[in-house]
């Protein structure tokens, strides 16, 4: 697949995926941040500040080259997505909080991801291997891949409420399309990124362990309820990896997505483990589940 055609196809698929996310959002999802700010603030800070900081630390501790550093930091800074919302819904945790965290973090990554990668690369090894990620150009591309399609989806839902029925189909088609495009791009690579894959496994494993521990322990330590803590843990563990893949393939070399591909192998099993753990706690009465319908939830 020609690079230009592949990038265009990936961009279109990502646009469709984020439009589908917009079809699940309404103005009330953002008002919840004001009505019950603490869980949303804690979750957003963990998502956008703490995890990326850990990603930068791990990349430097393992002396990752610039491309793999960019991949690990983008992975750490990616927001949750439709999958995290789905996991929270199935777990019967706090769906409204999950949607709020996904929406606010997605908007924030327009500014945070380019800055995080620039900061991380400033101290990475590999003087002979430079990675350029122009902040303004990258922010514009992110906006066209996230904020704009989400806004279009929200507008469509407002004007045509029944448009929400299209979301599952659009999401499935776009995700499958991105995976196919990535697979075809990998076949076009002159050399297999096996060395980069092997070099990424241990750093990604450390990042994964850190994300799970932070997501499951920190919210409870600051007084957030068990159901909100489970929601935050799922948001931190189940990321919108497709956004990271499309962003990196648009602005840097293909090999930069290797840390994200490594993480994709484990993120769904981790999400399932958190989901099952929450459901078991709820079944035995150790925590109290709440309705999964956002409209029925009452914020304290």
C-alpha positions in Angstrom: 0.0 0.0 0.0 1.4 3.4 -1.0 2.2 5.6 2.0 0.0 8.5 0.9 -3.0 6.3 0.2 -2.5 4.4 3.4 -2.3 7.6 5.5 -5.4 9.0 3.8 -7.3 5.7 4.4 -6.2 5.6 8.0 -7.2 9.2 8.5 -10.7 8.6 7.0 -11.2 5.5 9.2 -10.0 7.5 12.3 -12.4 10.3 11.4 -15.3 7.8 11.2 -14.3 6.2 14.5 -14.3 9.5 16.4 -17.5 10.6 14.7 -19.1 7.4 16.1 -17.9 8.5 19.5 -19.6 11.8 19.0 -22.8 10.0 18.4 -22.7 8.7 22.0 -22.1 12.1 23.6 -24.3 15.0 24.6 -23.8 18.3 26.4 -24.8 16.7 29.7 -21.6 14.6 29.5 -19.5 17.7 29.9 -21.8 19.3 32.5 -21.1 16.4 34.8 -17.6 17.6 35.2 -19.0 20.7 36.9 -21.6 18.9 39.0 -19.2 16.2 40.3 -15.7 17.3 39.5 -13.4 15.3 41.9 -13.5 11.9 40.1 -13.3 13.6 36.7 -10.4 15.8 37.8 -8.5 12.9 39.4 -9.0 10.6 36.4 -8.0 13.3 34.0 -4.8 14.2 35.9 -3.9 10.5 36.0 -4.6 10.1 32.3 -2.9 13.2 31.0 -0.1 14.0 33.5 0.9 11.0 35.7 0.8 8.2 33.1 2.7 10.2 30.4 5.3 11.1 33.1 5.7 7.4 33.9 6.0 6.7 30.1 8.8 9.3 29.8 10.6 7.9 32.8 10.4 4.3 31.6 11.6 5.3 28.1 14.6 7.1 29.5 15.3 4.3 32.1 15.5 1.8 29.3 17.3 4.2 26.9 14.8 3.7 24.2 15.6 5.2 20.8 13.6 8.3 19.7 11.0 6.4 17.6 10.2 3.9 20.4 10.2 6.8 22.9 7.6 8.6 20.8 5.5 5.5 20.6 5.6 4.8 24.4 4.8 8.4 25.3 1.9 8.6 22.8 0.6 5.3 24.2 0.8 6.7 27.8 -0.9 10.0 26.7 -3.7 8.5 24.7 -7.2 8.9 26.2 -9.8 6.2 26.7 -12.2 5.4 23.9 -15.3 3.5 22.9 -13.8 0.3 24.2 -13.3 1.7 27.7 -16.8 3.1 27.7 -18.1 -0.4 26.7 -16.1 -2.1 29.5 -17.5 0.3 32.1 -21.0 -0.2 30.8 -20.7 -4.0 31.0 -19.1 -3.8 34.4 -22.1 -1.6 35.5 -19.6 0.8 37.1 -20.0 4.6 36.4 -20.8 5.0 32.6 -21.4 8.7 32.9 -18.0 9.3 34.4 -16.3 7.1 31.8 -17.9 9.1 29.0 -16.9 12.3 30.7 -13.3 11.2 31.1 -13.1 10.0 27.5 -14.5 13.3 26.1 -12.4 15.6 28.2 -9.2 13.7 27.7 -9.8 13.4 24.0 -10.2 17.2 23.8 -7.1 17.8 25.9 -4.8 15.5 23.8 -5.1 18.0 21.0 -2.5 20.0 23.0 -0.9 17.5 25.4 0.3 14.8 23.0 2.5 17.0 20.7 4.0 18.7 23.8 4.6 15.4 25.6 6.4 13.9 22.7 8.5 17.0 22.1 9.5 16.9 25.8 10.2 13.2 25.8 12.4 13.3 22.7 14.4 16.2 24.1 16.1 13.8 26.5 16.1 10.6 24.5 19.1 8.7 23.2 20.0 8.3 19.5 21.7 11.4 18.3 21.9 10.0 14.8 18.2 9.3 14.7 16.0 12.4 15.0 12.2 12.5 15.2 10.4 15.7 14.2 6.9 16.2 15.5 5.9 19.8 14.8 3.6 21.0 17.6 1.2 23.2 15.6 1.0 20.8 12.6 0.4 17.8 14.9 -2.1 19.7 17.0 -4.0 20.6 13.8 -4.0 17.0 12.6 -5.1 15.8 16.0 -8.0 18.3 15.9 -9.1 17.0 12.5 -8.9 13.4 13.8 -10.6 14.0 17.2 -12.3 17.3 18.1 -13.8 18.0 14.7 -15.4 14.5 14.0 -16.6 14.3 17.6 -18.3 17.7 17.2 -19.8 16.5 13.9 -21.1 13.4 15.6 -22.6 15.4 18.5 -24.2 17.8 16.0 -25.7 14.9 14.0 -27.1 13.4 17.2 -28.7 16.7 18.2 -30.3 17.2 14.8 -31.1 13.6 14.1 -31.5 11.7 17.4 -31.9 8.4 15.7 -28.4 8.7 14.2 -27.1 7.1 17.4 -28.2 3.8 15.9 -25.3 4.1 13.4 -22.6 4.2 16.1 -22.0 0.4 16.5 -21.7 -0.2 12.8 -19.4 2.8 12.2 -17.2 1.9 15.1 -16.8 -1.7 14.0 -16.1 -0.9 10.4 -13.6 1.9 11.2 -11.6 -0.2 13.8 -11.4 -3.2 11.4 -10.3 -0.8 8.6 -7.5 0.7 10.7 -6.2 -2.8 11.7 -6.2 -3.9 8.0 -4.4 -0.7 7.0 -1.7 -1.2 9.7 -1.3 -4.8 8.6 -0.8 -3.8 5.0 1.6 -1.1 6.0 3.6 -3.6 8.0 4.0 -5.8 4.9 5.4 -2.9 3.1 8.3 -2.4 5.6 11.7 -3.3 4.1 12.7 -5.0 7.4 10.6 -6.7 10.0 10.5 -4.6 13.3 11.3 -7.7 15.3 14.2 -6.1 17.1 12.0 -3.0 18.0 9.2 -5.3 19.2 11.6 -7.3 21.4 13.1 -4.1 22.8 9.6 -2.7 23.6 8.2 -5.7 25.5 9.8 -5.0 28.9 9.3 -1.2 28.9 5.7 -1.7 27.9 5.3 -4.4 30.6 6.6 -1.9 33.2 4.3 0.8 31.9 1.3 -1.6 32.0 2.0 -2.7 35.6 2.3 1.0 36.6 -0.9 2.0 34.9 -2.9 -0.8 36.5 -1.6 -0.1 39.9 -2.1 3.6 39.7 -5.6 3.2 38.2 -6.8 0.7 40.9 -5.1 2.2 44.0 -4.7 6.0 43.6 -8.4 6.9 43.3 -9.3 5.0 46.4 -6.4 6.6 48.3 -7.8 10.0 47.6 -11.3 9.1 48.8 -13.0 8.3 45.5 -15.8 5.7 45.7 -15.2 2.1 44.6 -17.4 2.3 41.6 -15.7 5.5 40.4 -12.3 4.0 41.1 -13.1 1.0 38.9 -14.2 3.3 36.2 -11.0 5.3 36.3 -9.0 2.1 36.3 -10.7 0.9 33.1 -10.2 4.3 31.5 -6.5 4.1 32.2 -6.1 0.5 31.1 -8.3 0.4 28.0 -7.0 3.2 25.7 -7.9 4.6 22.3 -4.8 2.9 20.8 -6.2 3.5 17.3 -5.7 7.2 17.8 -2.1 6.7 18.7 -1.4 4.5 15.7 -3.0 6.8 13.2 -1.2 9.9 14.7 2.2 8.3 14.7 1.9 6.9 11.1 0.8 10.3 10.0 3.8 12.3 11.4 6.7 9.9 12.0 8.0 6.5 10.8 5.9 3.3 11.0 8.2 1.6 13.6 7.1 4.2 16.2 3.8 2.3 16.7 5.5 -0.9 17.9 5.1 -0.1 21.6 1.4 0.5 21.0 1.1 -2.8 19.1 2.7 -4.6 22.1 0.3 -2.9 24.5 -2.7 -3.9 22.3 -1.9 -7.6 23.0 -2.5 -7.1 26.7 -4.9 -4.2 27.1 -8.1 -6.2 26.4 -7.2 -9.1 28.9 -6.3 -6.4 31.5 -9.6 -4.7 30.9 -11.5 -8.0 31.2 -9.6 -8.7 34.5 -10.6 -5.4 36.0 -14.2 -5.9 34.7 -14.5 -9.4 36.2 -13.0 -8.2 39.5 -15.5 -5.4 39.8 -18.4 -7.6 39.0 -17.3 -10.2 41.6 -17.0 -7.5 44.2 -20.5 -6.2 43.3 -22.0 -9.7 43.3 -20.7 -10.4 46.8 -22.0 -7.1 48.1 -18.6 -5.5 48.8 -19.4 -2.6 46.5 -22.7 -1.3 45.2 -23.1 -1.2 41.4 -25.2 1.6 39.8 -27.3 1.8 36.8 -25.4 1.9 33.5 -27.7 4.4 32.0 -26.2 7.9 32.3 -29.5 9.6 32.3 -30.6 7.8 35.4 -27.5 8.4 37.4 -27.4 11.1 40.1 -24.2 12.8 40.8 -23.4 13.6 44.4 
